[in-house]
Amino acid sequence: MNAQEKMRQSAKDPLVQAALSSGHRIVMGPGEPALTEWAAAGLSLPDLEEMRNYRVNRIREQLVKNDVAGALLFDPLNLMYATDSPNMQLWVTHNQARWAFIAADGPIVLWEFKDCDFLSGHNPHVTEVRPNTSFTYFLAGDRANEQAEKMAKEIHALVKEHGGGNTRLAVDVIPPQGSTALEATGLTLTNGMEIMERARAIKGKDELLAMRCGIEATRISCQKLFEALTPGISEQQLWGVLWAEMLARGGEWMECRLLSAGPRTNPWFQECSSYVIQDGDLVGFDTDLVGSYGMMTDISRTWICGDSEPSAAQKHTHELAVEQMTQNIELLTPGRSFHELTHKAWFPSLDDYRHYSVLFHGVGQCDEWPGIGFPASWDNFGYDGVLEPGMVMTVESYVGPYSGGEGVKLEDQVLITETGYENLTPWSLSLTEFC
């Protein structure tokens, strides 16, 4: 009997029954206005059970390939991938109060925050839900080591029962007292983030359906952002429009505050502020948007505010950014090596223009493996690999003149197909229009 069946049998409280079934936000889905908008766009909804099956199988394939008994996951995006069960996603990034063990051949056991076991009641893949023994300092204080030892004993027992003698355990992110306690039980720890990044890299059919829905929700949200862009609005007020529209369509969060205007567009990575946007300012943004179904849409656009015509300098910088996008997207074909992507990509002079941190990167639930940097960084940071069908990449461009003036940020999200690529976000790159 899996955790879903146990919880439904044991929960006598009708409110808990509703919370783990019809009232669960994953079961309810993104709702309106998203559903009507997706239908109008001719999109199909993902089969969430098939998506769960695919993801669990992908993880277990990687566990077997890497010869580990199982994976211990703390990262909330890895937990979401493995269990389709979100809970306080941002909060648990800095409080280790939730984790899961996925056996290569055996159960999925989830340790849940107090009184939150019902949050996995919709997922038959979760075999068991246990109360956590959190060893984050906020919750455990000077008993953190003691609590970590309790956690480690439980994990060791599961590895011993289901590992077939294999004591290798993949772990993604864990505080030092946790890894120390696990190793003290005799377990050998390996890089769980590598396993999860590789598992997540190839998207299944239903993941792509979910991503297409999330992308359409982002497109509409960005259109609302474009319409709200008027002189006199602050960067923060404008960014709030995108947040509101994203959340209304079942989105989760945006990972950064990357919207800036006018003089704050160069250099890039100046976070959204109280700056009041002026007529004629360039306004650039990067969504980093974890949206509907927990799938990311990661696009960037730069627009001009108001009715002013772009200046010659603005046009030139923008043309360079568009040229980088136009040329480099053509490199995203199956079988292309990461080395080729790095060394064949086009970009403006690095002596004259600031550039983005990478040329391309993977995307799924968030920014993901691989990250493709510039040729100058290859010897120190580059690594090779091959693009495969089912991978989703972004193509990036930022151009900011060292001599001064505004910068331009652009980015599209691209599916690697059997024969080439599909731009999933084929919207205008213009300074004066969006779709």
N, C-alpha and C positions, 0 to 999 in steps of 0.2 A: 504494500500500500504506500503510495507516494505521499509527499507532504500535503499536496492539494486535497487528496481524499481524507487524510487524517484530520486536517483542519476543518473540513466541512462536516465531518462526523462529530468532532469533539466540540465545535463552537456552538454553544447553546444560545448565546446572545444574538438576537436577530440583526443587531447593528453590525456585529462582526461578520455575520454571514453575508450581509450586503457589501461590506467593505472588501471582502475577498472575492466577490463574484460580480454581480451586476453594477455595483458602485465603484469598482476598481477603475482607476483612470486609464489603465492600459486597455481594459475590456471596453470601456466607454468610447475610446478612440478620440481623435482630434476634434470631432464635432463640427458645428457650423461657426464661421462661414466656410471653413476649409472644404467640407464634403461637397457642397454645391459648386464651389470654384473648381475643384478637381474634376467633377463630373463634366462641367462646362469645357474643361480643357481636354476631355477624352481620356483621362487617366484611370488606371485600374488600381484598386487598393491592394496592398500586400496581404498574403495569407500569413498571419503572424505565427501560427503553429508550424507552418512549413519553414518560416524564417528561423524559428527556434531550433527546429530539427537540423537545419543546415549549419547553424552556428555551433551547436554542441558537437556535431560531427567534425567540423573544421578544427575545433580545439583538440578533440581526441586524436585526430590524424596527426597533428603536430606533437602531441604528447608521445605517441608511439614512435614517430619519426625521431624524436630527440631522446628516446629511451629514458623517460621519467615515469614515476609511478602516478603522478598527478600534478595539478597546479593549485597553488594557494594564491588567491586573488584578493587584493585590497583596492586597487585602482577602480574608481566608480564606473568608468567607461568599460573596463574589462568585466566588471560585475554585471553591467547592463547587457553586454554582449552574451555572457554566459547564462544569465538567469532571466533576462527581460523583466527585471524587477527593480525599478528605481526607488531610491529612498534618500532624500536630503543629499542630492548628488554633489553639490558644492561643499556642503558642510563636512562630508566624510572625506573630502580631499585633504583636510587638515586635522581630522579626528578619526583615528583608526577604530571605528565602532561597528564595522560591518565587513565581513569577509566570507569567502566561499572556497571550498575544496572541491575540485573536479577530478575524479579518478580517471586514469586512462582506460580502466576496465572496472567500472563500479559506479558508486553514487555521486550525486551532486549534493553537498551539504552546505547550507547557508547559515552563518552566524549573524543574527539580526539584532538591531537596536531594540531596547526594551519595549515590549508590547507592540512590536511591529511585525510579528510573524505572519499575519494575514496578508501582508503585501506580496507574498509569493503564492497566494492561494489560487491564482489563475494559471500557474505554470506547472504542468505535470512532470516536467523534467527535474524539478527540484525535489529530491528524494526526502530530505529532512531539513527542518529549520530548528536551530538551537539558539538559546540565549547566549549573547556574547559575554566574554570576559575581557572587556576592553582594557588595553594597556596603554592607551594614549594618556599623557600626563594629566590633561584636564580632568579626565574621569577617574584615573587610578592614583594620581599623586605619587607619594613615595612607596606605594604598593605596586607600581608599574611592573617591576621585575617579577614579583609574585604572580601577577595576572598573566604576564607573558608566558611564564612557565606552565600555567594551567592551559593556555591556548596551545602551547607546543605539545603537551601530553595528549590532547585530543587529536591533533593532527597526526602525531606519531602513531597513535592507535589506528587511525584510518589507513595510513600508509601500510602499516603492518598487516592489516586485515585484507586490504585490496590490492597491494602492490606486488604480490607474487614474489616477495623477496627483494624487490627493487627498492632501495632507500633514497633514490634521487628524487628531489622535489623541486619543481619550478615555482619561483616566487617572484611576483612583479615588483611591488614597492612595499617596504616594511621598515619600521623603526629599528635601530640597532638592537634594542633589548629583545625584539621579536626574533630576529635572525639568530642572535646568540642563543636564545632558548631553544630554538628548533635544532640548531647544530648540536646542542648539548644532549639531545635525545638520540643522536647518532644519524640524523638525516644529513644528506649532502644537498646543498642548495645550488640551483642553477638559475639562469636568467629567464624568468617567466615572462618578462616584457617582450623579449625576442619571440617567444612562442606565440604570444597573443597578437603581436603586430603581424607576424606571418599568417596567422589564422585569419585575421581581419582583412588582409590585403586583397583577397579575391572575393568579390561580392557575389552573392547568390541572386537568383532571379527575383525573389521577393524583397531582398535588400535593395535591389535597384528600383523596384516599384515604389518602395518606401522612400527612397532617395528622390525619385522623380516627383512624388507628392510634396516632399519637403522643399524641393527646389521651386516648384510652382508657388507654394506658400511664401517663399522668400521673394520671388519675383513680384508678387502682388504687394508684399510689405515694402519692398524697395520702391515700387511705384508710388506708394503713399508717402514715402520719404521724399521722393523727387517732387511731388506736389506740394509738400510742406516747406520746401526750401525757398525761403523768401528773405530779402534783406531785413535785418533786425532780429532774426531768431538766433539764439545762441547755439553753439555746438551741442551742448547738453540737451537743450530742448529738442533739437532735431534728432539726436540719437534716441531720445525717449520715444519718438514716433515709431522708429523701427522696433524697439523693444515691445511696445504695446501691440503693434500689428503682428509681430512674431508670436507673442504669447497667446493672442486671440486665435491663432491657427494651430495650437497644440505644440508650440515650440518649447524648448527647455531653457536655454540661456545663450548668451554670446560670450565667447571666451576672452575678449579684449574690449578696450574702449577706443578703437581705432577709427575715429572720425575727426578730421581737422580741416581748418579752412584758412585761406589767404596765406599770410606769412608763416602760419604754423604747419603748412604742408611740406616744408623743407627745413630741416631733415624730417624723414618719416619716423613714425613711432612716437610722435608727440600725442599723448592721450587726449581724448575728448575733454573739453574745458568749458569755462564760462565765456570764452571769446564770443563776441557778437559778430555774426557774419555780415559782411558788407556787400553792396552791389558790386559785381565784377570779381569777387573772390572766387578762386577755385576751391571746391569742397571735395575732399577725397575720403573714402571710407573702405573698410575691410570688414565683411560681416562676421567671419569666424562663428557662424550661427549654428548651434546644435538645435535642430528644429524638430518638425513633426517626426514621430516614430524614433526619435533620438538620432536621426541622421543629419550630418552636417551639410550645410551649403556654405561654401567658402568662396565668395566672389568679392571683387573690388571694382569700384567705378569712381571716376572723378568728373564732376559737373561744374559749370559756372553758375554763380548765383545772380538772379535778376535778369534784366533785359540787355545788359551790356554785351557787345560783341567781344569775343576773346581777343586779347592783344596778340601781336606777332610773337612775343616771347612765350605766351601761354600755348599758342598753336604749335610752335616748334617743339616744345617739351612734350606736348601731347602726341604729336606725330611720331616722335621717337619711341614713346611708350607703346603706341599702337603697332609700330613696326616690329618691336620686340615680341609682342603677343602674336602677331600675324605669322612671323617666321617660325617661332619656336613651337607653336601648336602643331605644326606639320611634322615635328619630330616624334610625336606621341603615337608610335606604331608598335604593334606586338613584335617581340624579338629584339627591340632596340635596347642596347646596354646602357646602364647608368653612365658609364664612361663616355659613350657617344653623346648622350644627352648633355653631359657637362661640357664636352669639348667642341660640339657642333652648334651649340646654341648661339644665337646672335644677341648682342646687347650694345648699347651706346658706350662710348669711350669711358673706361673706368677712371681715367685721369681727369675727365671733365664733368662727370656726373656721378652723384650718389646712386646706389642701386639697392635692391632688396637683399635680404639675407640668403635667399635661395632662388633658383630658376624655376624649379618644379617641386612639388611634394605630393605625397599620397593624401587621400581624404576619405573618410568613411563616417565614423561616429565623431571624429575630430580630426585635426591634423595628424597624419599617420605616416609610417614608413612607406616609401623611402623619401628622404630629403636630398635633393640634387642641388649642390652648390655650384659656385663659379670655378672656372679652371684654376685660378690662382690658389684656391683652397684645397685642390685635389690631393696634393702630397700630404697635407696635414690631416685632412678630415674626410676625403673622398672614399667611397666604397662602391664596389661594383655589384651588378645584378642585372636582371632582364625584365622589361615590361611584359606582362602577360594579359591575355584577355580576361576581363572581369575586374581588373584594377581600375581605380578611379584616381586621376591625378589633377592637380591644378597647375596651370601655367601662369607665372607671376611676372609682373613688371612694375618697377618703380624707377622713375627718372627725376632726379632733383639736381639742378645745376649747382656746382660748387661756387660759381660766380655770383649766385644770388638769384632771387626770384622764386616762384612757386614750383612745387613738385606735383607729379601725376602718378597715381597708383591705379593699376588695372589688374584683374585676375579673372580667369574663367575656370570652370570645372569640367573635366573631360573624361569620358569613359573609353578605355582601351577595348576595342572590339577584335573579332577574329581577323579582320582585314584592314583595320586602320584605327580611326578614332571617331567618336561622336562628341561634339561640343554640347554638353548638357545645359549650358547657360549661354545660348547664342544671341544674347541681347546686345543692343547697340553699345559701342564703346565711345560714342559721341560725347562731347562736352555739353551739348545742348538738348539731348533727348535721352530716354532710357529704353523703352521697348518700341 
